[in-house]
Amino acid sequence: MYEVFKQDFKCRIYIDADEDINSLIKNLADVFRLVDVNSNSLSVRNGDILITQNKNFNSMNRKSPEDGFLFYRYIAEIEPNRVLGRENAVDFVSEVLKNIWQKGIPAIADCDYESDLPNKGGYKSLNIPIPV
C-alpha cells in the first residue's frame, strides 16, 4: 500500500478553448455532475482538477505542430486520487480529454502515462481537434 502513495499520477492537459475560463470549468463540472462551482477547481471522488490561464499563451506559437500545445490558452492540472491507483488516473484523465475533444477543443496531455490515454494523450494525433 505504501508504494501507491509514492507514485505521482499528476497530469497537465493543455487546452486551447476559445471560450472563457468560467465556461470551460462549467463544462467540466457538468461532466462530473457538479453543481454550484464557484472557483477554478473541481473536486470529485476520482481526483481534483485546477484550471488556470496559461501564462505562456501565444496565439501564433500555439499552431506549431511540434510544441504548440505549450502555448494553448489554458492548463488543467489534474491530480488523480492516488489511493485509487494508476488505473483510476488513466480513466480520470481519459474522461476529461474525451469530453474536451468531443466539444471540438484542442487538448494535449502531458504526464508519465500519456501512452495509455486515448490517442496517446493527443500529442501529434490526427484524431483530435487542432488550433485554427
Backbone bond lengths (Angstrom), bond angles and torsions (degrees), N, CA, C in turn:
res aa  C-N    CA-C-N  psi(-1)  N-CA   C-N-CA  omega(-1)  CA-C   N-CA-C  phi
1 M - - - 1.449 - - 1.525 110.59 -
2 Y 1.311 118.10 -35.80 1.461 121.96 -178.33 1.529 111.18 -59.53
3 E 1.335 117.65 -35.89 1.467 122.15 -179.52 1.518 111.38 -60.16
4 V 1.319 117.93 -35.29 1.464 121.70 -179.92 1.520 109.96 -59.39
5 F 1.315 117.63 -41.72 1.452 121.07 -176.89 1.526 112.01 -72.30
6 K 1.319 118.25 -21.23 1.451 121.24 179.59 1.533 111.19 -80.55
7 Q 1.332 117.84 -22.83 1.454 121.14 -177.35 1.523 110.74 -75.22
8 D 1.313 115.03 145.78 1.460 120.89 179.39 1.522 108.30 -112.55
9 F 1.304 116.44 115.16 1.451 121.28 -178.49 1.525 112.01 -104.93
10 K 1.323 117.27 12.23 1.467 120.22 -178.49 1.521 110.49 -58.55
11 C 1.322 114.65 150.57 1.451 120.40 179.42 1.522 108.60 -147.92
12 R 1.301 115.59 142.99 1.460 121.60 173.26 1.516 107.28 -108.33
13 I 1.312 115.28 134.82 1.459 119.75 171.68 1.520 106.78 -118.49
14 Y 1.317 115.24 120.14 1.454 121.49 176.10 1.522 106.76 -86.64
15 I 1.325 117.13 127.50 1.465 122.64 -172.20 1.522 108.97 -124.55
16 D 1.330 116.48 130.38 1.458 120.57 -178.81 1.528 111.53 -111.30
17 A 1.318 116.29 57.61 1.461 121.60 179.72 1.521 110.25 -82.89
18 D 1.330 115.46 141.65 1.462 120.03 174.77 1.523 111.09 -83.36
19 E 1.317 116.59 -16.19 1.457 120.30 -179.63 1.527 110.56 -72.97
20 D 1.329 115.95 162.83 1.459 118.07 178.96 1.524 110.07 -74.37
21 I 1.301 115.55 163.55 1.460 121.46 -173.88 1.534 112.30 -60.74
22 N 1.323 117.68 -34.70 1.472 120.51 -179.89 1.522 111.47 -66.27
23 S 1.327 117.58 -37.90 1.466 120.90 177.34 1.528 110.57 -66.89
24 L 1.314 116.17 -41.10 1.461 120.59 178.37 1.526 110.54 -61.77
25 I 1.311 116.83 -44.84 1.466 121.32 179.07 1.524 110.45 -63.61
26 K 1.334 116.77 -42.49 1.470 120.12 179.19 1.524 111.10 -62.72
27 N 1.327 117.13 -41.30 1.469 120.35 178.18 1.522 111.26 -60.32
28 L 1.324 116.93 -43.81 1.467 119.58 178.54 1.525 111.15 -69.27
29 A 1.311 116.79 -36.36 1.469 120.15 177.25 1.524 110.08 -61.70
30 D 1.333 117.06 -38.99 1.464 120.90 178.35 1.522 111.90 -62.90
31 V 1.331 116.70 -37.24 1.464 120.85 178.88 1.523 110.61 -58.35
32 F 1.326 115.86 -39.81 1.463 120.84 -176.57 1.530 112.29 -99.28
33 R 1.332 114.85 13.57 1.473 122.14 176.28 1.530 112.71 56.78
34 L 1.318 115.31 39.59 1.460 120.17 176.62 1.520 108.97 -94.37
35 V 1.305 115.92 140.95 1.466 120.63 175.94 1.520 108.60 -120.09
36 D 1.301 115.36 160.31 1.466 120.26 176.53 1.526 113.09 60.44
37 V 1.305 117.25 53.59 1.457 121.66 177.97 1.524 108.06 -90.29
38 N 1.318 116.85 121.34 1.461 121.22 -176.64 1.520 113.58 -120.61
39 S 1.309 116.89 17.18 1.461 119.20 -179.46 1.523 108.68 -147.13
40 N 1.308 116.27 -177.02 1.452 119.35 179.06 1.529 112.37 -94.96
41 S 1.332 116.54 17.24 1.458 118.87 176.36 1.522 110.40 -125.31
42 L 1.317 113.80 144.81 1.457 121.63 178.94 1.520 107.59 -122.12
43 S 1.309 115.70 139.70 1.455 120.10 179.57 1.526 108.68 -129.86
44 V 1.330 115.14 122.10 1.463 121.52 178.61 1.525 108.26 -132.48
45 R 1.304 116.59 173.98 1.463 121.37 -177.63 1.541 111.65 -55.39
46 N 1.342 116.26 -38.25 1.468 120.83 -175.54 1.522 113.56 -76.53
47 G 1.343 117.31 -15.91 1.457 119.76 -179.75 1.515 112.64 153.45
48 D 1.323 115.21 -164.98 1.457 122.13 -176.89 1.522 110.41 -122.88
49 I 1.336 114.92 148.76 1.463 121.97 177.22 1.526 107.54 -129.46
50 L 1.307 116.01 128.40 1.462 121.84 175.71 1.528 106.81 -120.71
51 I 1.321 116.52 121.66 1.458 120.83 -179.19 1.519 109.16 -109.38
52 T 1.332 114.96 127.03 1.464 120.68 179.24 1.526 109.50 -133.19
53 Q 1.310 114.93 161.96 1.457 119.36 172.77 1.522 108.13 -74.93
54 N 1.301 115.39 140.99 1.459 121.24 179.24 1.530 108.73 -79.13
55 K 1.319 116.71 118.75 1.472 121.15 179.47 1.524 111.57 -62.96
56 N 1.328 116.75 -21.85 1.462 121.45 -178.13 1.528 112.86 -96.64
57 F 1.338 117.22 10.73 1.463 119.91 -178.60 1.527 110.13 -52.81
58 N 1.337 115.18 133.30 1.453 120.90 177.69 1.527 106.95 -147.43
59 S 1.315 116.51 118.28 1.464 120.90 -173.36 1.525 113.33 -64.55
60 M 1.318 118.68 -24.83 1.464 120.62 178.10 1.530 111.24 -88.95
61 N 1.323 117.11 -47.59 1.464 120.67 -176.88 1.528 112.68 -64.42
62 R 1.321 117.79 -25.46 1.468 120.87 -177.87 1.528 112.87 -64.01
63 K 1.301 117.75 -15.56 1.469 122.04 -177.59 1.528 113.11 -89.24
64 S 1.315 117.58 -5.67 1.468 121.30 179.92 1.525 110.01 -65.53
65 P 1.352 117.71 129.20 1.472 119.74 -179.76 1.531 113.82 -68.11
66 E 1.318 117.51 -21.06 1.467 120.33 -178.31 1.526 113.26 -82.23
67 D 1.320 116.70 -61.85 1.462 119.65 -174.53 1.529 112.30 -130.22
68 G 1.311 116.60 21.57 1.457 121.00 -178.39 1.515 114.20 -58.91
69 F 1.338 116.65 -29.71 1.467 120.09 -179.22 1.533 112.23 -59.38
70 L 1.313 117.08 -26.57 1.464 120.49 179.23 1.534 112.04 -65.34
71 F 1.318 116.08 -13.90 1.458 121.84 -177.76 1.530 112.36 -111.94
72 Y 1.349 116.94 12.17 1.465 120.63 176.78 1.530 109.43 -63.49
73 R 1.301 116.22 161.66 1.470 123.31 -171.80 1.530 114.12 -66.12
74 Y 1.341 117.91 -37.25 1.466 121.11 -174.47 1.521 111.41 -128.62
75 I 1.327 115.01 159.50 1.462 122.03 172.58 1.521 107.70 -129.01
76 A 1.327 115.33 129.51 1.464 120.95 172.81 1.527 106.91 -103.88
77 E 1.308 115.70 115.37 1.463 121.38 176.21 1.527 105.77 -90.73
78 I 1.311 115.94 115.75 1.458 120.09 -176.79 1.517 109.35 -110.81
79 E 1.313 114.61 128.37 1.457 120.44 177.25 1.527 108.00 -122.76
80 P 1.342 115.69 93.16 1.460 118.99 178.34 1.526 111.34 -63.86
81 N 1.310 115.50 152.82 1.465 122.46 178.21 1.533 108.04 -64.71
82 R 1.319 117.28 110.93 1.473 121.90 -177.23 1.521 112.97 -61.63
83 V 1.313 116.50 -34.31 1.467 120.04 -178.21 1.528 110.82 -60.50
84 L 1.333 116.65 -30.45 1.462 120.72 -178.29 1.525 112.71 -82.08
85 G 1.325 117.63 -6.97 1.456 121.88 172.01 1.518 116.31 86.39
86 R 1.316 112.78 -178.53 1.471 121.80 -175.08 1.523 112.28 -65.33
87 E 1.307 116.47 -40.47 1.472 119.64 -179.19 1.527 110.79 -59.81
88 N 1.322 116.90 -40.01 1.459 120.66 176.23 1.523 110.34 -62.21
89 A 1.334 116.86 -42.68 1.462 120.49 -179.50 1.525 110.38 -59.23
90 V 1.322 116.40 -47.63 1.463 121.05 179.79 1.531 110.25 -62.09
91 D 1.320 117.59 -45.62 1.468 121.39 -179.91 1.524 111.69 -64.09
92 F 1.324 116.67 -43.48 1.466 121.91 -177.61 1.531 110.95 -64.13
93 V 1.317 117.00 -50.45 1.462 121.02 -179.90 1.526 110.16 -65.55
94 S 1.322 117.12 -38.54 1.472 121.00 177.77 1.521 111.08 -60.06
95 E 1.313 116.62 -42.36 1.462 120.55 179.94 1.527 111.14 -63.17
96 V 1.309 116.45 -41.97 1.471 120.34 178.38 1.530 109.95 -64.26
97 L 1.326 116.73 -48.64 1.463 120.74 -179.44 1.530 111.94 -59.00
98 K 1.331 116.74 -50.10 1.463 120.16 -177.73 1.519 111.45 -59.62
99 N 1.325 116.88 -39.32 1.455 119.97 178.82 1.519 111.20 -63.61
100 I 1.302 117.37 -43.22 1.462 121.51 -179.77 1.530 110.02 -65.08
101 W 1.320 116.75 -45.84 1.461 120.41 -179.65 1.524 111.80 -63.80
102 Q 1.335 117.46 -38.41 1.469 120.57 179.32 1.520 111.78 -60.46
103 K 1.302 117.07 -25.03 1.464 121.44 178.26 1.531 111.62 -87.50
104 G 1.336 116.36 3.87 1.459 120.63 178.70 1.513 113.94 78.17
105 I 1.317 116.89 21.26 1.464 122.06 -176.72 1.533 109.87 -101.84
106 P 1.331 117.79 128.05 1.460 120.23 175.63 1.531 111.14 -64.15
107 A 1.324 116.20 136.38 1.465 121.73 178.04 1.523 108.76 -155.87
108 I 1.328 115.34 139.04 1.466 122.35 -179.75 1.524 108.45 -131.69
109 A 1.333 116.37 131.53 1.463 121.67 178.22 1.525 110.04 -90.48
110 D 1.318 115.29 145.02 1.455 122.37 176.90 1.523 107.58 -132.33
111 C 1.349 115.83 100.31 1.467 121.00 -179.53 1.520 109.57 -160.24
112 D 1.311 115.80 172.05 1.469 121.08 -177.69 1.522 113.37 -68.05
113 Y 1.313 117.90 -19.22 1.462 121.31 -175.41 1.528 112.47 -116.39
114 E 1.325 117.12 24.06 1.465 119.54 -176.76 1.521 112.72 -61.16
115 S 1.337 118.54 -26.91 1.469 120.05 178.61 1.530 111.60 -66.73
116 D 1.328 118.20 -17.87 1.465 121.67 178.36 1.532 112.41 -92.09
117 L 1.320 117.18 -4.19 1.462 121.88 -179.12 1.525 110.30 -87.20
118 P 1.329 117.64 161.14 1.466 119.50 175.45 1.527 109.65 -56.54
119 N 1.330 116.07 140.78 1.468 121.73 -179.02 1.524 112.40 52.62
120 K 1.331 115.96 29.13 1.473 122.98 -179.60 1.532 111.64 52.00
121 G 1.327 115.29 37.96 1.460 121.29 178.62 1.515 113.67 82.86
122 G 1.325 116.61 -2.36 1.456 121.06 175.79 1.504 116.18 99.64
123 Y 1.328 117.83 -16.05 1.464 119.99 -176.38 1.524 110.39 -64.00
124 K 1.313 115.85 120.61 1.469 124.23 179.52 1.522 113.04 60.34
125 S 1.315 118.12 20.49 1.457 121.00 177.57 1.528 109.30 -82.15
126 L 1.301 116.05 139.94 1.462 121.50 176.17 1.526 111.26 -88.43
127 N 1.337 116.35 -1.95 1.463 121.29 -175.42 1.517 114.32 -98.19
128 I 1.310 117.62 3.92 1.466 119.70 -177.57 1.527 109.71 -119.86
129 P 1.332 117.04 161.05 1.470 119.28 177.67 1.526 110.94 -64.33
130 I 1.336 115.80 148.97 1.464 121.35 176.97 1.532 108.77 -122.16
131 P 1.327 117.24 155.97 1.473 119.84 179.28 1.539 110.99 -63.93
132 V 1.298 115.27 143.33 1.472 119.77 177.21 1.516 110.75 -114.34
